[in-house]
């Protein structure tokens, strides 16, 4: 059974650890900044369900002309269909790994080793229907810094 004294010592110990970790992070400097999505890039969750330890999330993503998703990866596999426009997709080597026109399907594998960006080089908004298959509670994407490409 915890006494007020034990609880107080636990809180003080936890606070000390938090301050120490924060100080270490500040001393090491900030990590490279992630590249945010361009203005007007949006996503709307259409449907979501969890089965076992897996989240299935259906989302509509819109990328305006001249904009991009920002560099990112995912903790699970994504399956997408281009409903409108043409998606230019690039991997962390700065090379195109696909150009996906209306009606095309795209699959994005999971993991930090699969950093990528989607770019709209066209004149009409891209609309994607995307199924995220993620470990329960995972973020939809994990931001990543530009890997050294001369574009965002």
C-alpha positions in Angstrom: 0.0 0.0 0.0 1.3 3.4 -0.9 1.6 6.0 1.7 1.6 9.8 1.0 5.3 9.8 1.6 5.9 6.9 -0.9 3.7 8.6 -3.5 5.6 11.9 -3.1 9.0 10.1 -3.5 7.7 8.4 -6.6 6.5 11.7 -8.1 9.8 13.5 -7.2 11.8 10.6 -8.8 9.7 10.7 -12.0 10.1 14.4 -12.2 13.8 14.2 -11.8 14.1 11.6 -14.6 11.9 13.8 -16.9 14.1 16.9 -16.3 17.3 14.9 -16.8 16.0 13.4 -20.1 14.8 16.9 -21.3 18.2 18.4 -20.4 20.1 15.6 -22.3 17.9 16.2 -25.4 18.5 19.9 -25.3 22.3 19.4 -24.8 22.4 17.1 -27.9 20.7 19.6 -30.1 17.5 19.3 -32.0 17.1 16.5 -34.6 16.7 17.3 -38.2 13.4 18.9 -38.9 10.6 16.9 -40.6 9.2 18.3 -43.7 5.5 19.2 -43.2 2.9 18.7 -45.8 2.3 21.6 -48.2 -0.5 24.1 -47.8 -3.9 22.7 -48.5 -2.9 19.0 -48.2 -5.7 17.4 -46.2 -7.1 14.1 -45.1 -10.5 12.9 -44.0 -11.1 9.6 -42.2 -14.0 7.9 -43.9 -14.1 4.7 -41.9 -12.1 3.1 -39.1 -12.2 -0.3 -37.3 -9.9 -2.4 -35.2 -9.7 -6.2 -35.5 -7.3 -7.9 -33.1 -4.2 -5.8 -32.9 -4.7 -4.1 -36.3 -6.4 -0.8 -37.2 -8.0 -0.5 -40.6 -8.5 3.1 -41.5 -10.0 4.3 -44.8 -9.0 7.9 -45.6 -9.4 10.4 -48.4 -6.3 12.5 -49.0 -6.3 15.7 -51.2 -3.0 17.2 -52.5 -3.5 20.5 -54.3 -1.4 21.3 -57.5 2.2 22.1 -56.7 2.0 20.6 -53.2 3.4 17.5 -51.5 2.7 15.2 -48.5 6.0 16.0 -46.8 8.6 13.2 -46.2 7.3 10.5 -44.0 7.0 6.7 -43.4 4.3 4.5 -41.9 4.3 1.8 -39.2 2.0 -0.4 -41.3 1.2 -1.0 -45.0 -0.9 1.4 -47.0 -2.9 0.6 -50.0 -4.1 3.5 -52.2 -6.0 4.3 -55.3 -5.7 7.5 -57.3 -9.2 8.8 -57.8 -8.2 12.0 -59.5 -5.0 13.6 -60.8 -1.5 12.1 -61.0 0.7 11.3 -58.0 4.5 11.5 -58.4 6.1 9.3 -55.7 9.7 9.5 -54.6 11.8 7.4 -52.2 14.7 8.4 -49.9 17.2 8.1 -52.8 15.5 11.1 -54.4 14.5 8.9 -57.3 11.0 8.4 -58.6 9.6 5.1 -57.5 6.4 5.6 -59.5 4.0 7.9 -61.3 0.4 7.0 -60.5 -2.4 8.2 -62.7 -6.1 8.2 -62.2 -7.3 4.6 -61.5 -3.8 3.4 -60.5 -3.1 1.5 -57.3 -0.1 2.1 -55.0 1.2 0.1 -52.1 3.5 1.7 -49.5 5.5 -0.8 -47.3 6.0 -0.1 -43.6 9.1 1.0 -41.7 11.5 3.9 -41.2 13.5 2.4 -44.1 10.7 3.3 -46.5 10.7 7.1 -46.2 8.9 8.7 -49.2 7.0 11.7 -50.5 4.0 12.2 -52.7 4.0 15.2 -55.0 1.4 16.8 -57.2 3.1 18.2 -60.3 -0.2 18.5 -62.2 -2.8 21.2 -62.6 -5.7 19.5 -60.7 -5.9 18.3 -57.1 -4.9 14.7 -56.5 -7.6 12.8 -54.6 -6.4 9.5 -53.1 -8.5 6.7 -51.4 -6.1 5.1 -48.9 -6.5 2.1 -46.6 -4.0 2.2 -43.7 -3.3 -1.2 -42.1 -1.5 -0.3 -38.9 -0.7 -1.7 -35.5 -3.5 -0.6 -33.1 -3.0 3.0 -31.9 -0.3 3.9 -34.4 0.0 7.3 -36.0 -1.1 7.5 -39.6 2.4 8.5 -40.6 5.8 9.3 -39.0 7.3 12.6 -40.2 10.9 12.4 -41.6 13.4 15.0 -42.6 14.2 15.6 -46.3 16.9 12.9 -47.0 18.9 15.4 -49.1 16.7 15.8 -52.1 16.6 19.2 -53.9 12.8 19.2 -53.7 10.2 18.9 -50.9 
